[in-house]
Amino acid sequence: MEKIVSGKHEFEIVEHVPQGYEIWNIGENMIDGYLPLAQVDSDYKVNPKTLKAIKVDGAQIILSAVGYKPKTVKGMEKFINKYDGNKSKQWIVDKIKKALPIMRTIKGL
């Protein structure tokens, strides 16, 4: 099982997003080229013992977009449909539009 270490966290490398995991929005605190994945409880506490990462070209583009809540392809599409053309949220829509094609290539999202 291949692993990487980013800061104080160890991540198991995976080929797809496992069920029960979501993108962990740690922004630029992740090794470039890897998307961090975490199991999160109902209080949004991350289980640091089960962290995973998936190698993705454009991972930082995705991390830049998921900071604004939509962390799935479906969630991003809904956000775009709701806010495209809204001047106060257009900059977020633009980030999500840039991330969405990359998100669609990731198995499990």
The first five atom37 places (N, CA, C, CB, O) and aatype in JSON, in Angstrom:
{
  "aatype": [12, 6, 11, 9, 19, 15, 7, 11, 8, 6, 13, 6, 9, 19, 6, 8, 19, 14, 5, 7, 18, 6, 9, 17, 2, 9, 7, 6, 2, 12, 9, 3, 7, 18, 10, 14, 10, 0, 5, 19, 3, 15, 3, 18, 11, 19, 2, 14, 11, 16, 10, 11, 0, 9, 11, 19, 3, 7, 0, 5, 9, 9, 10, 15, 0, 19, 7, 18, 11, 14, 11, 16, 19, 11, 7, 12, 6, 11, 13, 9, 2, 11, 18, 3, 7, 2, 11, 15, 11, 5, 17, 9, 19, 3, 11, 9, 11, 11, 0, 10, 14, 9, 12, 1, 16, 9, 11, 7, 10],
  "atom_mask": [
    [1, 1, 1, 1, 1],
    [1, 1, 1, 1, 1],
    [1, 1, 1, 1, 1],
    [1, 1, 1, 1, 1],
    [1, 1, 1, 1, 1],
    [1, 1, 1, 1, 1],
    [1, 1, 1, 0, 1],
    [1, 1, 1, 1, 1],
    [1, 1, 1, 1, 1],
    [1, 1, 1, 1, 1],
    [1, 1, 1, 1, 1],
    [1, 1, 1, 1, 1],
    [1, 1, 1, 1, 1],
    [1, 1, 1, 1, 1],
    [1, 1, 1, 1, 1],
    [1, 1, 1, 1, 1],
    [1, 1, 1, 1, 1],
    [1, 1, 1, 1, 1],
    [1, 1, 1, 1, 1],
    [1, 1, 1, 0, 1],
    [1, 1, 1, 1, 1],
    [1, 1, 1, 1, 1],
    [1, 1, 1, 1, 1],
    [1, 1, 1, 1, 1],
    [1, 1, 1, 1, 1],
    [1, 1, 1, 1, 1],
    [1, 1, 1, 0, 1],
    [1, 1, 1, 1, 1],
    [1, 1, 1, 1, 1],
    [1, 1, 1, 1, 1],
    [1, 1, 1, 1, 1],
    [1, 1, 1, 1, 1],
    [1, 1, 1, 0, 1],
    [1, 1, 1, 1, 1],
    [1, 1, 1, 1, 1],
    [1, 1, 1, 1, 1],
    [1, 1, 1, 1, 1],
    [1, 1, 1, 1, 1],
    [1, 1, 1, 1, 1],
    [1, 1, 1, 1, 1],
    [1, 1, 1, 1, 1],
    [1, 1, 1, 1, 1],
    [1, 1, 1, 1, 1],
    [1, 1, 1, 1, 1],
    [1, 1, 1, 1, 1],
    [1, 1, 1, 1, 1],
    [1, 1, 1, 1, 1],
    [1, 1, 1, 1, 1],
    [1, 1, 1, 1, 1],
    [1, 1, 1, 1, 1],
    [1, 1, 1, 1, 1],
    [1, 1, 1, 1, 1],
    [1, 1, 1, 1, 1],
    [1, 1, 1, 1, 1],
    [1, 1, 1, 1, 1],
    [1, 1, 1, 1, 1],
    [1, 1, 1, 1, 1],
    [1, 1, 1, 0, 1],
    [1, 1, 1, 1, 1],
    [1, 1, 1, 1, 1],
    [1, 1, 1, 1, 1],
    [1, 1, 1, 1, 1],
    [1, 1, 1, 1, 1],
    [1, 1, 1, 1, 1],
    [1, 1, 1, 1, 1],
    [1, 1, 1, 1, 1],
    [1, 1, 1, 0, 1],
    [1, 1, 1, 1, 1],
    [1, 1, 1, 1, 1],
    [1, 1, 1, 1, 1],
    [1, 1, 1, 1, 1],
    [1, 1, 1, 1, 1],
    [1, 1, 1, 1, 1],
    [1, 1, 1, 1, 1],
    [1, 1, 1, 0, 1],
    [1, 1, 1, 1, 1],
    [1, 1, 1, 1, 1],
    [1, 1, 1, 1, 1],
    [1, 1, 1, 1, 1],
    [1, 1, 1, 1, 1],
    [1, 1, 1, 1, 1],
    [1, 1, 1, 1, 1],
    [1, 1, 1, 1, 1],
    [1, 1, 1, 1, 1],
    [1, 1, 1, 0, 1],
    [1, 1, 1, 1, 1],
    [1, 1, 1, 1, 1],
    [1, 1, 1, 1, 1],
    [1, 1, 1, 1, 1],
    [1, 1, 1, 1, 1],
    [1, 1, 1, 1, 1],
    [1, 1, 1, 1, 1],
    [1, 1, 1, 1, 1],
    [1, 1, 1, 1, 1],
    [1, 1, 1, 1, 1],
    [1, 1, 1, 1, 1],
    [1, 1, 1, 1, 1],
    [1, 1, 1, 1, 1],
    [1, 1, 1, 1, 1],
    [1, 1, 1, 1, 1],
    [1, 1, 1, 1, 1],
    [1, 1, 1, 1, 1],
    [1, 1, 1, 1, 1],
    [1, 1, 1, 1, 1],
    [1, 1, 1, 1, 1],
    [1, 1, 1, 1, 1],
    [1, 1, 1, 1, 1],
    [1, 1, 1, 0, 1],
    [1, 1, 1, 1, 1]
  ],
  "atom_positions": [
    [[0.85, -1.17, 0.0], [0.0, 0.0, 0.0], [0.9, 1.24, 0.0], [-0.97, -0.01, 1.23], [1.7, 1.45, 0.91]],
    [[0.75, 2.05, -1.04], [1.57, 3.25, -1.18], [0.99, 4.38, -0.33], [1.66, 3.68, -2.66], [-0.22, 4.55, -0.23]],
    [[1.89, 5.15, 0.29], [1.47, 6.27, 1.14], [2.3, 7.5, 0.83], [1.58, 5.9, 2.64], [3.43, 7.41, 0.34]],
    [[1.72, 8.66, 1.15], [2.46, 9.92, 1.1], [2.24, 10.64, 2.43], [2.01, 10.81, -0.12], [1.26, 10.4, 3.12]],
    [[3.17, 11.51, 2.76], [3.05, 12.31, 3.97], [3.05, 13.78, 3.56], [4.21, 12.01, 4.98], [3.92, 14.24, 2.82]],
    [[2.04, 14.49, 4.06], [1.93, 15.93, 3.82], [1.76, 16.59, 5.17], [0.74, 16.28, 2.85], [0.74, 16.43, 5.84]],
    [[2.79, 17.33, 5.58], [2.76, 17.91, 6.92], [2.77, 16.81, 7.95], [0.0, 0.0, 0.0], [3.65, 15.94, 7.94]],
    [[1.81, 16.85, 8.85], [1.74, 15.82, 9.9], [0.77, 14.7, 9.56], [1.34, 16.45, 11.21], [0.5, 13.84, 10.4]],
    [[0.24, 14.7, 8.33], [-0.76, 13.7, 7.94], [-0.21, 12.69, 6.94], [-1.98, 14.39, 7.35], [0.55, 13.03, 6.04]],
    [[-0.61, 11.44, 7.14], [-0.23, 10.36, 6.24], [-1.48, 9.94, 5.45], [0.37, 9.14, 7.04], [-2.55, 9.76, 6.02]],
    [[-1.31, 9.8, 4.14], [-2.42, 9.47, 3.24], [-2.1, 8.19, 2.48], [-2.69, 10.64, 2.26], [-1.01, 8.03, 1.92]],
    [[-3.06, 7.28, 2.45], [-2.96, 6.1, 1.61], [-3.38, 6.52, 0.19], [-3.86, 4.92, 2.16], [-4.42, 7.17, 0.01]],
    [[-2.59, 6.16, -0.8], [-2.91, 6.49, -2.2], [-3.96, 5.51, -2.71], [-1.61, 6.46, -3.1], [-3.83, 4.29, -2.54]],
    [[-5.0, 6.05, -3.34], [-6.09, 5.23, -3.9], [-6.32, 5.61, -5.36], [-7.4, 5.4, -3.07], [-5.88, 6.67, -5.82]],
    [[-7.02, 4.75, -6.07], [-7.32, 4.96, -7.5], [-8.68, 5.61, -7.72], [-7.26, 3.65, -8.24], [-8.94, 6.17, -8.79]],
    [[-9.54, 5.55, -6.71], [-10.88, 6.14, -6.8], [-11.3, 6.61, -5.41], [-11.92, 5.12, -7.39], [-10.68, 6.23, -4.41]],
    [[-12.33, 7.43, -5.35], [-12.82, 7.92, -4.07], [-13.66, 6.81, -3.42], [-13.66, 9.24, -4.25], [-14.69, 6.41, -3.97]],
    [[-13.23, 6.3, -2.27], [-14.0, 5.23, -1.62], [-15.34, 5.76, -1.09], [-13.18, 4.61, -0.46], [-15.48, 6.95, -0.78]],
    [[-16.3, 4.86, -0.99], [-17.6, 5.23, -0.43], [-17.4, 5.71, 1.0], [-18.6, 4.03, -0.48], [-16.63, 5.12, 1.76]],
    [[-18.09, 6.77, 1.37], [-17.98, 7.32, 2.71], [-16.89, 8.37, 2.86], [0.0, 0.0, 0.0], [-16.67, 8.89, 3.96]],
    [[-16.2, 8.67, 1.77], [-15.14, 9.68, 1.79], [-15.57, 10.91, 1.01], [-13.82, 9.11, 1.22], [-16.39, 10.83, 0.09]],
    [[-15.01, 12.04, 1.38], [-15.24, 13.27, 0.63], [-13.92, 14.01, 0.5], [-16.31, 14.16, 1.31], [-12.95, 13.71, 1.2]],
    [[-13.91, 14.98, -0.39], [-12.72, 15.8, -0.56], [-12.51, 16.59, 0.72], [-12.84, 16.76, -1.81], [-13.43, 17.24, 1.23]],
    [[-11.3, 16.53, 1.23], [-10.96, 17.27, 2.45], [-10.35, 18.59, 2.02], [-9.98, 16.45, 3.36], [-9.27, 18.63, 1.43]],
    [[-11.03, 19.66, 2.31], [-10.6, 20.98, 1.87], [-9.48, 21.51, 2.75], [-11.78, 21.94, 1.87], [-9.72, 22.27, 3.7]],
    [[-8.25, 21.11, 2.43], [-7.1, 21.64, 3.16], [-6.27, 22.58, 2.28], [-6.22, 20.49, 3.69], [-5.17, 22.98, 2.65]],
    [[-6.83, 22.91, 1.11], [-6.22, 23.91, 0.23], [-4.78, 23.61, -0.13], [0.0, 0.0, 0.0], [-4.44, 22.49, -0.5]],
    [[-3.95, 24.62, -0.02], [-2.55, 24.5, -0.45], [-1.71, 23.73, 0.56], [-1.96, 25.88, -0.65], [-0.49, 23.62, 0.39]],
    [[-2.33, 23.19, 1.6], [-1.59, 22.42, 2.59], [-1.41, 20.96, 2.18], [-2.31, 22.48, 3.92], [-0.99, 20.13, 2.99]],
    [[-1.71, 20.65, 0.93], [-1.58, 19.29, 0.41], [-0.5, 19.28, -0.65], [-2.93, 18.78, -0.17], [-0.27, 20.27, -1.34]],
    [[0.17, 18.15, -0.78], [1.17, 17.99, -1.83], [0.51, 18.22, -3.17], [1.83, 16.58, -1.78], [-0.53, 17.63, -3.46]],
    [[1.1, 19.06, -3.99], [0.53, 19.38, -5.3], [0.37, 18.12, -6.13], [1.41, 20.41, -6.04], [1.26, 17.27, -6.18]],
    [[-0.78, 18.0, -6.77], [-1.05, 16.85, -7.62], [-1.83, 15.75, -6.93], [0.0, 0.0, 0.0], [-2.16, 14.74, -7.54]],
    [[-2.13, 15.93, -5.65], [-2.91, 14.95, -4.9], [-4.13, 15.62, -4.28], [-2.04, 14.28, -3.8], [-4.05, 16.73, -3.75]],
    [[-5.25, 14.92, -4.36], [-6.5, 15.39, -3.79], [-6.72, 14.64, -2.48], [-7.7, 15.19, -4.78], [-6.83, 13.41, -2.49]],
    [[-6.78, 15.35, -1.34], [-6.97, 14.68, -0.05], [-8.42, 14.25, 0.15], [-6.54, 15.59, 1.09], [-9.35, 14.98, -0.19]],
    [[-8.59, 13.05, 0.7], [-9.91, 12.5, 0.96], [-10.0, 12.1, 2.42], [-10.2, 11.27, 0.03], [-9.04, 11.59, 3.0]],
    [[-11.17, 12.33, 3.01], [-11.32, 12.02, 4.44], [-12.71, 11.49, 4.74], [-11.03, 13.26, 5.29], [-13.68, 11.79, 4.04]],
    [[-12.79, 10.71, 5.79], [-14.06, 10.33, 6.39], [-14.39, 11.43, 7.39], [-14.01, 8.89, 7.07], [-13.56, 11.79, 8.23]],
    [[-15.6, 11.96, 7.3], [-15.99, 13.09, 8.13], [-17.26, 12.71, 8.88], [-16.2, 14.38, 7.28], [-18.2, 12.17, 8.3]],
    [[-17.29, 13.01, 10.19], [-18.49, 12.68, 10.96], [-19.53, 13.8, 10.87], [-18.13, 12.41, 12.43], [-19.32, 14.78, 10.16]],
    [[-20.63, 13.65, 11.58], [-21.73, 14.62, 11.49], [-21.35, 16.0, 12.0], [-22.93, 14.12, 12.26], [-22.02, 16.99, 11.68]],
    [[-20.29, 16.1, 12.79], [-19.8, 17.39, 13.28], [-18.66, 17.92, 12.41], [-19.33, 17.26, 14.73], [-17.98, 18.88, 12.79]],
    [[-18.45, 17.29, 11.25], [-17.38, 17.63, 10.31], [-15.98, 17.45, 10.9], [-17.55, 19.04, 9.84], [-15.05, 18.17, 10.54]],
    [[-15.85, 16.5, 11.81], [-14.54, 16.14, 12.33], [-13.96, 15.06, 11.43], [-14.62, 15.67, 13.82], [-14.62, 14.08, 11.11]],
    [[-12.72, 15.27, 11.04], [-12.01, 14.34, 10.15], [-11.37, 13.23, 10.96], [-10.95, 15.08, 9.32], [-10.8, 13.47, 12.03]],
    [[-11.46, 12.01, 10.45], [-10.77, 10.88, 11.08], [-9.35, 10.85, 10.51], [-11.53, 9.5, 10.81], [-9.16, 10.42, 9.37]],
    [[-8.35, 11.29, 11.27], [-6.99, 11.38, 10.75], [-6.32, 10.02, 10.53], [-6.16, 12.18, 11.69], [-5.27, 9.96, 9.89]],
    [[-6.91, 8.95, 11.03], [-6.32, 7.62, 10.89], [-6.69, 6.94, 9.58], [-6.75, 6.75, 12.05], [-6.1, 5.91, 9.23]],
    [[-7.65, 7.5, 8.84], [-8.12, 6.84, 7.62], [-7.99, 7.73, 6.39], [-9.57, 6.41, 7.79], [-8.73, 7.55, 5.42]],
    [[-7.08, 8.69, 6.41], [-6.93, 9.62, 5.29], [-6.46, 8.91, 4.03], [-5.94, 10.75, 5.65], [-5.66, 7.97, 4.08]],
    [[-6.97, 9.37, 2.91], [-6.58, 8.82, 1.61], [-6.32, 9.99, 0.67], [-7.68, 7.86, 1.04], [-6.71, 11.12, 0.94]],
    [[-5.65, 9.7, -0.44], [-5.38, 10.72, -1.46], [-5.43, 10.06, -2.82], [-4.0, 11.43, -1.22], [-5.1, 8.89, -2.98]],
    [[-5.84, 10.83, -3.8], [-5.89, 10.34, -5.17], [-5.07, 11.3, -6.03], [-7.37, 10.22, -5.68], [-5.21, 12.52, -5.91]],
    [[-4.23, 10.74, -6.89], [-3.4, 11.57, -7.77], [-4.28, 12.15, -8.86], [-2.21, 10.74, -8.38], [-4.95, 11.42, -9.6]],
    [[-4.27, 13.49, -8.96], [-5.13, 14.19, -9.92], [-4.39, 15.41, -10.46], [-6.48, 14.62, -9.25], [-3.95, 16.27, -9.7]],
    [[-4.26, 15.46, -11.79], [-3.76, 16.7, -12.39], [-4.85, 17.75, -12.19], [-3.4, 16.51, -13.93], [-6.0, 17.53, -12.57]],
    [[-4.5, 18.87, -11.6], [-5.49, 19.91, -11.33], [-6.08, 19.84, -9.93], [0.0, 0.0, 0.0], [-7.11, 20.45, -9.66]],
    [[-5.43, 19.1, -9.04], [-5.95, 18.95, -7.68], [-6.12, 20.31, -6.99], [-5.02, 18.06, -6.85], [-7.11, 20.53, -6.3]],
    [[-5.17, 21.22, -7.17], [-5.28, 22.53, -6.52], [-6.44, 23.35, -7.08], [-3.97, 23.31, -6.69], [-7.03, 24.16, -6.37]],
    [[-6.78, 23.14, -8.34], [-7.95, 23.82, -8.93], [-9.22, 23.34, -8.23], [-8.03, 23.55, -10.47], [-10.1, 24.14, -7.91]],
    [[-9.3, 22.04, -8.0], [-10.45, 21.47, -7.29], [-10.49, 22.0, -5.86], [-10.39, 19.93, -7.3], [-11.54, 22.43, -5.39]],
    [[-9.37, 21.96, -5.17], [-9.33, 22.42, -3.78], [-9.73, 23.89, -3.67], [-7.94, 22.21, -3.19], [-10.35, 24.3, -2.69]],
    [[-9.37, 24.68, -4.67], [-9.76, 26.09, -4.69], [-11.27, 26.25, -4.81], [-9.07, 26.82, -5.85], [-11.85, 27.18, -4.25]],
    [[-11.92, 25.33, -5.52], [-13.36, 25.41, -5.73], [-14.16, 24.82, -4.57], [-13.74, 24.71, -7.01], [-15.19, 25.37, -4.19]],
    [[-13.7, 23.71, -3.99], [-14.49, 23.06, -2.95], [-14.51, 23.83, -1.63], [-13.95, 21.67, -2.71], [-15.27, 23.49, -0.73]],
    [[-13.7, 24.84, -1.52], [-13.74, 25.69, -0.34], [-15.05, 26.44, -0.21], [0.0, 0.0, 0.0], [-15.33, 27.03, 0.83]],
    [[-15.86, 26.41, -1.25], [-17.14, 27.13, -1.25], [-18.32, 26.18, -1.18], [-17.26, 28.0, -2.48], [-19.41, 26.53, -1.63]],
    [[-18.12, 25.01, -0.65], [-19.09, 23.98, -0.27], [-19.35, 22.86, -1.26], [-20.34, 24.63, 0.0], [-19.28, 21.71, -0.84]],
    [[-19.64, 23.09, -2.54], [-19.96, 21.91, -3.35], [-18.73, 21.02, -3.53], [-20.51, 22.33, -4.72], [-17.72, 21.45, -4.09]],
    [[-18.82, 19.76, -3.05], [-17.68, 18.85, -3.07], [-17.91, 17.64, -3.97], [-17.36, 18.38, -1.67], [-17.12, 16.69, -3.98]],
    [[-19.01, 17.69, -4.72], [-19.32, 16.6, -5.65], [-19.65, 17.2, -7.01], [-20.51, 15.73, -5.12], [-19.93, 18.39, -7.13]],
    [[-19.61, 16.36, -8.03], [-19.98, 16.82, -9.38], [-21.4, 17.35, -9.36], [-19.84, 15.67, -10.42], [-21.67, 18.44, -9.88]],
    [[-22.32, 16.59, -8.78], [-23.73, 17.01, -8.73], [-23.89, 18.33, -7.97], [-24.58, 15.91, -8.06], [-24.64, 19.21, -8.4]],
    [[-23.19, 18.46, -6.86], [-23.26, 19.7, -6.08], [-22.73, 20.9, -6.85], [0.0, 0.0, 0.0], [-23.28, 21.99, -6.77]],
    [[-21.65, 20.68, -7.59], [-21.09, 21.77, -8.4], [-22.04, 22.17, -9.52], [-19.73, 21.35, -8.99], [-22.22, 23.35, -9.8]],
    [[-22.65, 21.18, -10.16], [-23.6, 21.49, -11.24], [-24.79, 22.27, -10.69], [-24.08, 20.19, -11.92], [-25.25, 23.21, -11.34]],
    [[-25.29, 21.9, -9.52], [-26.41, 22.62, -8.91], [-26.01, 24.05, -8.57], [-26.9, 21.89, -7.64], [-26.79, 24.98, -8.79]],
    [[-24.81, 24.23, -8.04], [-24.33, 25.56, -7.68], [-24.25, 26.44, -8.92], [-22.95, 25.48, -7.0], [-24.69, 27.59, -8.89]],
    [[-23.7, 25.91, -10.0], [-23.59, 26.68, -11.25], [-24.98, 27.06, -11.76], [-22.83, 25.87, -12.32], [-25.21, 28.21, -12.12]],
    [[-25.89, 26.1, -11.79], [-27.25, 26.37, -12.27], [-27.94, 27.44, -11.44], [-28.07, 25.09, -12.25], [-28.69, 28.26, -11.98]],
    [[-27.7, 27.44, -10.14], [-28.36, 28.4, -9.25], [-27.73, 29.79, -9.32], [-28.31, 27.88, -7.83], [-28.45, 30.79, -9.26]],
    [[-26.42, 29.87, -9.43], [-25.75, 31.16, -9.26], [-25.07, 31.73, -10.5], [-24.74, 31.02, -8.2], [-24.56, 32.85, -10.45]],
    [[-25.05, 31.01, -11.61], [-24.43, 31.55, -12.82], [-25.16, 32.83, -13.23], [-24.44, 30.51, -13.99], [-26.38, 32.82, -13.41]],
    [[-24.43, 33.89, -13.36], [-25.01, 35.18, -13.69], [-25.23, 36.07, -12.47], [0.0, 0.0, 0.0], [-25.51, 37.26, -12.62]],
    [[-25.1, 35.52, -11.27], [-25.21, 36.29, -10.04], [-23.88, 37.02, -9.83], [-25.57, 35.37, -8.81], [-22.86, 36.38, -9.56]],
    [[-23.9, 38.33, -9.94], [-22.65, 39.1, -9.9], [-21.85, 38.89, -8.62], [-22.96, 40.57, -10.05], [-20.62, 38.85, -8.67]],
    [[-22.52, 38.74, -7.5], [-21.78, 38.6, -6.24], [-21.16, 37.21, -6.08], [-22.7, 38.89, -5.07], [-20.24, 37.04, -5.28]],
    [[-21.65, 36.21, -6.82], [-21.12, 34.86, -6.7], [-20.44, 34.36, -7.97], [-22.22, 33.91, -6.32], [-20.02, 33.21, -8.03]],
    [[-20.33, 35.22, -8.97], [-19.78, 34.78, -10.25], [-18.33, 34.3, -10.12], [-19.87, 35.89, -11.26], [-17.93, 33.38, -10.82]],
    [[-17.56, 34.9, -9.26], [-16.17, 34.49, -9.09], [-16.08, 33.05, -8.54], [-15.43, 35.46, -8.16], [-15.16, 32.31, -8.87]],
    [[-17.06, 32.67, -7.7], [-17.1, 31.29, -7.2], [-17.54, 30.36, -8.33], [-18.06, 31.17, -5.97], [-16.97, 29.29, -8.52]],
    [[-18.56, 30.79, -9.07], [-19.04, 30.0, -10.21], [-17.9, 29.74, -11.18], [-20.21, 30.73, -10.93], [-17.76, 28.63, -11.69]],
    [[-17.09, 30.74, -11.43], [-15.96, 30.59, -12.36], [-14.95, 29.55, -11.86], [-15.26, 31.94, -12.57], [-14.44, 28.75, -12.64]],
    [[-14.67, 29.56, -10.55], [-13.76, 28.55, -9.97], [-14.34, 27.15, -10.13], [-13.5, 28.85, -8.48], [-13.63, 26.21, -10.47]],
    [[-15.64, 27.03, -9.88], [-16.3, 25.73, -9.97], [-16.34, 25.26, -11.42], [-17.72, 25.8, -9.4], [-16.13, 24.07, -11.69]],
    [[-16.61, 26.16, -12.35], [-16.63, 25.79, -13.77], [-15.26, 25.28, -14.22], [-17.05, 27.0, -14.63], [-15.16, 24.39, -15.06]],
    [[-14.21, 25.85, -13.66], [-12.86, 25.42, -14.0], [-12.56, 24.03, -13.41], [-11.83, 26.44, -13.5], [-11.86, 23.23, -14.03]],
    [[-13.09, 23.76, -12.22], [-12.83, 22.49, -11.54], [-13.71, 21.36, -12.05], [-13.05, 22.67, -10.05], [-13.29, 20.2, -12.02]],
    [[-14.9, 21.66, -12.51], [-15.87, 20.63, -12.86], [-15.39, 19.61, -13.89], [-17.11, 21.28, -13.36], [-15.6, 18.42, -13.69]],
    [[-14.75, 20.02, -14.99], [-14.27, 19.0, -15.93], [-13.26, 18.04, -15.32], [-13.65, 19.67, -17.14], [-13.22, 16.86, -15.68]],
    [[-12.45, 18.53, -14.4], [-11.47, 17.67, -13.73], [-12.2, 16.72, -12.78], [-10.41, 18.52, -12.95], [-11.88, 15.53, -12.71]],
    [[-13.18, 17.25, -12.05], [-13.96, 16.43, -11.12], [-14.63, 15.27, -11.85], [-15.01, 17.28, -10.41], [-14.72, 14.16, -11.32]],
    [[-15.1, 15.52, -13.05], [-15.82, 14.48, -13.81], [-14.92, 13.31, -14.18], [-16.42, 15.07, -15.08], [-15.42, 12.23, -14.51]],
    [[-13.61, 13.5, -14.13], [-12.68, 12.41, -14.49], [-12.33, 11.52, -13.29], [-11.4, 13.0, -15.07], [-11.68, 10.49, -13.47]],
    [[-12.75, 11.9, -12.09], [-12.37, 11.18, -10.87], [-13.4, 10.1, -10.56], [-12.22, 12.16, -9.68], [-14.59, 10.4, -10.39]],
    [[-12.95, 8.88, -10.48], [-13.85, 7.76, -10.15], [-14.33, 7.89, -8.71], [-13.13, 6.4, -10.36], [-13.54, 8.1, -7.79]],
    [[-15.62, 7.75, -8.52], [-16.19, 7.77, -7.19], [-16.81, 9.07, -6.77], [0.0, 0.0, 0.0], [-17.44, 9.16, -5.72]],
    [[-16.65, 10.1, -7.6], [-17.29, 11.37, -7.28], [-18.56, 11.49, -8.07], [-16.36, 12.57, -7.56], [-19.27, 12.49, -7.96]]
  ]
}
